[in-house]
Amino acid sequence: MTTFIILDEAIQHITDNMVLALGGMTLYRRPMAFVRALLNKSPRPRQLTLLSFTMGLECDLLVGAGCVDVVRTCYFGLSEFGLAPMFTQFAQSGRVRVIEETEASLVCGIKAQTAGVSFMPSTAWLGTDLPRLRPDVKAVIDPYTGESLTAFPAIPIDVAVIHALEADRLGNVTINQNLGIDLELVYCAKTVIVTVEKMIDHCQKSADRVVIPSAGVDFIALAPHGAYPTSCYPAYPMDGLALMDYVEMCNGGRFADYLCKFLNGA
């Protein structure tokens, strides 16, 4: 059963050493309001394993604030605005551990977890050097064909946080077609928290919208403009000037100043 809560209650579900997955895609529909509330929490969570199909601004803030020990993603950056400055800095200095992932390894690991099995076989990574970087990824033999396959281990997720366009009173949620792996996260994570732009009477699927049924959502928190400065199409576009400001301040060694401004809602 879906429970409606406020953001300050939602962040209480994030504790030290968790595997936290964030939804959205590149600079679209990122859970910025949730991350702001989480970073305003005292004390902030520590030693998180952060997982996302693609990581952007909100993930860079968590890394820069010292909340993250391990990163699992196939892309970490700010799209046309360049590298994610704090992740780049922390990764190069060894302050975060990067688990090498590709689209295939993430999807297979999540599928295995959803299916309740320890691994998912695939032909991905065969003939590459990637398994040398991931000793937990094994080779197995297909019992039917004798073919060698890659066995990607299941990826457990404690909490997944997704930002959505709207929710109805029954707990159904509407997102746009920039899906990323949001639907997979819903059925993989132990706890699913969704922040929404607004509440409506009834969610309806359409050509550009997908409905996540209430059975897949544990908690919903209202967060108008909750993806800003990333986009939440069609509600609002991303703010390119705000993203450029972030990059410039970080590159100038002023991450702490930006974080203070961000946490105060500026």
C-alpha positions as CSV (number, residue, x, y, z in Angstrom):
1,M,0.0,0.0,0.0
2,T,1.3,3.4,-1.0
3,T,1.9,5.9,1.8
4,F,1.9,9.7,1.2
5,I,4.6,11.5,3.2
6,I,6.5,14.8,3.1
7,L,10.1,15.0,1.9
8,D,11.5,15.3,5.4
9,E,9.9,12.0,6.2
10,A,11.1,10.4,2.9
11,I,14.8,11.1,3.6
12,Q,14.6,9.2,6.9
13,H,14.6,6.0,4.8
14,I,18.2,6.7,3.7
15,T,20.8,5.5,6.2
16,D,24.5,4.8,6.1
17,N,25.9,2.0,4.0
18,M,22.8,1.7,1.8
19,V,22.6,1.0,-1.9
20,L,20.7,4.0,-3.1
21,A,19.4,4.1,-6.7
22,L,18.3,7.3,-8.4
23,G,16.0,7.4,-11.4
24,G,15.9,9.7,-14.3
25,M,18.0,9.9,-17.5
26,T,21.1,12.2,-18.0
27,L,19.7,15.7,-17.2
28,Y,16.0,14.7,-17.3
29,R,13.7,14.1,-14.4
30,R,16.4,13.8,-11.7
31,P,15.3,13.8,-8.0
32,M,16.9,17.1,-7.1
33,A,14.5,18.1,-4.4
34,F,15.0,14.8,-2.7
35,V,18.8,15.1,-2.8
36,R,18.6,18.7,-1.4
37,A,16.5,17.4,1.5
38,L,18.9,14.5,2.0
39,L,21.9,16.8,2.1
40,N,20.2,19.1,4.6
41,K,19.8,16.1,6.9
42,S,22.0,16.1,10.0
43,P,24.0,14.0,10.0
44,R,24.1,13.2,6.3
45,P,24.2,9.6,5.3
46,R,27.7,8.2,4.7
47,Q,29.3,5.3,2.8
48,L,26.5,5.0,0.3
49,T,26.7,2.9,-2.8
50,L,25.2,5.1,-5.5
51,L,23.6,3.4,-8.5
52,S,22.0,4.9,-11.5
53,F,21.8,4.1,-15.2
54,T,23.3,7.5,-16.0
55,M,24.4,9.8,-13.2
56,G,24.1,13.6,-13.4
57,L,24.0,16.7,-11.2
58,E,22.3,15.2,-8.2
59,C,24.8,12.4,-8.0
60,D,27.7,14.8,-8.3
61,L,26.4,16.7,-5.4
62,L,26.2,13.6,-3.2
63,V,29.7,12.6,-4.2
64,G,31.1,16.1,-3.5
65,A,29.3,16.3,-0.1
66,G,31.2,13.1,0.9
67,C,28.1,10.8,1.1
68,V,29.3,8.2,-1.5
69,D,31.9,5.5,-1.2
70,V,31.0,3.4,-4.3
71,V,29.6,4.4,-7.7
72,R,27.8,2.0,-10.1
73,T,26.8,3.5,-13.5
74,C,27.6,3.3,-17.2
75,Y,27.8,7.1,-17.5
76,F,28.6,9.9,-15.0
77,G,28.6,13.4,-16.5
78,L,26.6,16.5,-17.3
79,S,25.8,15.8,-20.9
80,E,26.6,18.9,-23.1
81,F,27.9,20.7,-20.0
82,G,30.9,18.4,-19.8
83,L,32.3,16.2,-17.0
84,A,30.8,15.9,-13.6
85,P,33.5,17.9,-11.7
86,M,33.2,16.5,-8.2
87,F,33.0,12.8,-9.4
88,T,36.0,13.4,-11.7
89,Q,38.0,14.9,-8.7
90,F,37.0,12.2,-6.3
91,A,37.6,9.3,-8.7
92,Q,41.0,10.6,-9.7
93,S,42.0,11.0,-6.1
94,G,40.6,7.6,-5.0
95,R,38.0,9.0,-2.7
96,V,35.3,7.0,-4.4
97,R,35.4,3.4,-5.8
98,V,34.1,2.9,-9.2
99,I,32.6,-0.5,-10.0
100,E,33.0,-0.9,-13.8
101,E,29.5,-1.1,-15.4
102,T,28.0,-1.1,-18.9
103,E,24.4,-0.9,-19.9
104,A,24.4,-4.7,-20.2
105,S,25.9,-5.4,-16.8
106,L,23.5,-3.1,-15.0
107,V,20.4,-4.4,-16.7
108,C,21.4,-8.0,-16.2
109,G,22.3,-7.4,-12.5
110,I,18.9,-5.8,-11.9
111,K,17.0,-8.4,-13.9
112,A,18.7,-11.1,-11.7
113,Q,17.7,-9.4,-8.5
114,T,14.2,-8.9,-9.7
115,A,14.0,-12.6,-10.7
116,G,15.3,-13.7,-7.3
117,V,18.3,-15.5,-8.8
118,S,22.0,-15.0,-8.0
119,F,23.1,-14.1,-11.6
120,M,21.8,-13.4,-15.1
121,P,23.7,-15.0,-18.1
122,S,24.5,-13.0,-21.1
123,T,26.7,-12.9,-24.2
124,A,27.8,-9.3,-23.2
125,W,31.5,-8.7,-22.4
126,L,32.6,-11.9,-24.2
127,G,35.9,-11.3,-25.9
128,T,36.7,-8.1,-23.9
129,D,39.0,-7.3,-21.0
130,L,36.1,-6.0,-18.9
131,P,35.9,-9.2,-16.7
132,R,39.5,-8.5,-15.5
133,L,38.1,-5.3,-13.9
134,R,35.2,-7.2,-12.3
135,P,36.4,-10.4,-10.6
136,D,32.8,-10.9,-9.3
137,V,31.7,-11.4,-12.9
138,K,32.2,-15.1,-13.8
139,A,32.1,-17.2,-16.9
140,V,29.5,-20.0,-17.0
141,I,28.7,-22.8,-19.5
142,D,25.2,-22.9,-21.1
143,P,24.0,-26.5,-20.1
144,Y,22.0,-26.7,-23.3
145,T,24.4,-25.5,-25.9
146,G,27.8,-25.7,-24.3
147,E,28.4,-22.1,-25.1
148,S,30.4,-19.9,-22.8
149,L,28.4,-17.0,-21.2
150,T,29.0,-14.2,-18.9
151,A,27.3,-14.4,-15.5
152,F,26.4,-11.0,-14.1
153,P,25.7,-11.1,-10.4
154,A,22.4,-9.8,-9.0
155,I,22.5,-6.2,-7.8
156,P,20.6,-5.6,-4.5
157,I,19.1,-2.2,-4.1
158,D,17.8,-0.9,-0.7
159,V,16.0,2.3,-1.8
160,A,15.2,3.7,-5.3
161,V,14.1,7.3,-5.6
162,I,12.3,8.5,-8.8
163,H,11.0,11.9,-9.7
164,A,7.7,11.9,-11.6
165,L,5.2,14.2,-13.2
166,E,2.2,13.4,-11.1
167,A,0.5,11.0,-8.8
168,D,-3.1,10.2,-8.1
169,R,-4.9,9.6,-4.8
170,L,-4.6,5.8,-5.3
171,G,-0.8,6.0,-5.5
172,N,-0.4,5.5,-9.3
173,V,2.4,7.6,-10.7
174,T,3.0,9.1,-14.2
175,I,6.4,9.6,-15.7
176,N,7.5,10.7,-19.2
177,Q,9.1,8.6,-21.9
178,N,12.7,9.4,-20.7
179,L,12.5,6.1,-18.8
180,G,16.1,5.1,-18.2
181,I,15.7,2.1,-16.0
182,D,13.1,3.5,-13.7
183,L,10.6,0.7,-14.3
184,E,13.2,-1.9,-13.5
185,L,14.2,-0.1,-10.3
186,V,10.5,-0.1,-9.2
187,Y,10.5,-3.9,-9.2
188,C,14.1,-4.4,-8.0
189,A,14.4,-2.1,-5.0
190,K,13.3,-3.1,-1.5
191,T,11.8,0.4,-1.0
192,V,10.6,2.8,-3.7
193,I,10.2,6.5,-3.0
194,V,8.6,8.8,-5.7
195,T,8.6,12.5,-5.6
196,V,6.0,14.2,-7.8
197,E,5.3,17.6,-9.3
198,K,1.7,17.5,-8.5
199,M,-1.3,15.4,-7.3
200,I,-4.2,14.7,-9.7
201,D,-7.4,12.7,-9.6
202,H,-6.5,9.9,-11.9
203,C,-3.3,9.0,-13.8
204,Q,-3.8,8.0,-17.4
205,K,-1.3,6.4,-19.8
206,S,-0.8,8.3,-23.1
207,A,1.6,8.3,-26.1
208,D,4.2,10.3,-24.1
209,R,3.5,9.1,-20.6
210,V,3.9,5.8,-18.7
211,V,2.0,4.9,-15.5
212,I,3.7,3.2,-12.7
213,P,1.0,1.3,-10.7
214,S,0.6,2.0,-7.0
215,A,1.7,-1.6,-6.3
216,G,5.2,-0.7,-7.2
217,V,5.4,2.5,-5.1
218,D,5.9,2.5,-1.3
219,F,6.0,6.2,-0.6
220,I,5.0,9.4,-2.5
221,A,6.1,12.9,-1.6
222,L,4.9,16.1,-3.2
223,A,7.9,18.1,-4.6
224,P,6.8,20.8,-7.1
225,H,9.7,21.8,-9.4
226,G,11.5,18.8,-7.8
227,A,13.8,18.1,-10.8
228,Y,15.1,21.7,-11.2
229,P,17.6,22.7,-12.6
230,T,17.3,19.5,-14.7
231,S,14.3,19.0,-17.0
232,C,10.9,17.6,-16.2
233,Y,9.4,17.5,-19.6
234,P,6.7,18.7,-20.4
235,A,6.4,20.7,-17.2
236,Y,9.7,22.7,-17.6
237,P,13.0,22.6,-19.4
238,M,16.4,22.3,-17.9
239,D,18.1,25.5,-16.8
240,G,21.4,25.6,-18.8
241,L,22.6,28.7,-17.0
242,A,22.2,27.1,-13.6
243,L,24.2,24.0,-14.8
244,M,26.9,26.2,-16.3
245,D,27.1,28.1,-12.9
246,Y,27.6,24.8,-11.1
247,V,30.4,23.7,-13.4
248,E,32.2,27.0,-13.2
249,M,32.0,27.2,-9.4
250,C,33.3,23.6,-9.0
251,N,36.1,24.2,-11.5
252,G,37.0,27.3,-9.5
253,G,37.3,25.3,-6.3
254,R,34.0,26.7,-4.9
255,F,31.9,23.5,-4.5
256,A,31.2,24.3,-0.9
257,D,29.8,27.8,-1.9
258,Y,27.6,26.2,-4.5
259,L,26.4,23.5,-2.1
260,C,25.5,26.2,0.5
261,K,23.5,28.1,-2.1
262,F,21.8,24.9,-3.3
263,L,20.8,23.8,0.2
264,N,19.3,27.2,0.8
265,G,17.2,26.8,-2.3
266,A,18.9,29.5,-4.4
